[in-house]
Amino acid sequence: MVGPNWITLVFGIISAFLAGAQTPIFALGISQALVSYYMDWESTLREVKKISVLFGSAAILTLMFHTIEHLNFSIVGESLTLRVREMMFRGKSPLHSLYYLTA
């Protein structure tokens, strides 16, 4: 059924996988920030600055991945719904014609 949109579906699945990987990555970042507080002060400042830049970059990437995921899945869902409706309204019986279904 989703044969014509398989490329869009693959992009949606890949971006869903990457968006789902954000939680473990953020957990690793938080744990690394907590570990850095046991170092001396200069290395703590350096590590926290590095981690904050990585968090900001990961947040922007996560926003992009979620947008791509929802866009691709909505395109696939909309075209699938259109094809199913066209197949339903193409019925042979006069009771399944558009007039009887909408009147």
Secondary structure as the mmCIF struct_conf table of DSSP 4:
data_model
#
loop_
_struct_conf.conf_type_id
_struct_conf.id
_struct_conf.beg_label_comp_id
_struct_conf.beg_label_asym_id
_struct_conf.beg_label_seq_id
_struct_conf.end_label_comp_id
_struct_conf.end_label_asym_id
_struct_conf.end_label_seq_id
HELX_RH_3T_P HELX_RH_3T_P1 GLY A 3 ASN A 5
HELX_RH_AL_P HELX_RH_AL_P1 TRP A 6 GLY A 20
TURN_TY1_P TURN_TY1_P1 ALA A 21 ALA A 21
HELX_RH_AL_P HELX_RH_AL_P2 GLN A 22 SER A 36
TURN_TY1_P TURN_TY1_P2 TYR A 37 TYR A 38
BEND BEND1 MET A 39 MET A 39
HELX_RH_AL_P HELX_RH_AL_P3 TRP A 41 PHE A 89
TURN_TY1_P TURN_TY1_P3 ARG A 90 ARG A 90
BEND BEND2 LYS A 92 SER A 93
HELX_RH_3T_P HELX_RH_3T_P2 PRO A 94 HIS A 96
BEND BEND3 SER A 97 SER A 97
HELX_RH_AL_P HELX_RH_AL_P4 LEU A 98 THR A 102
#
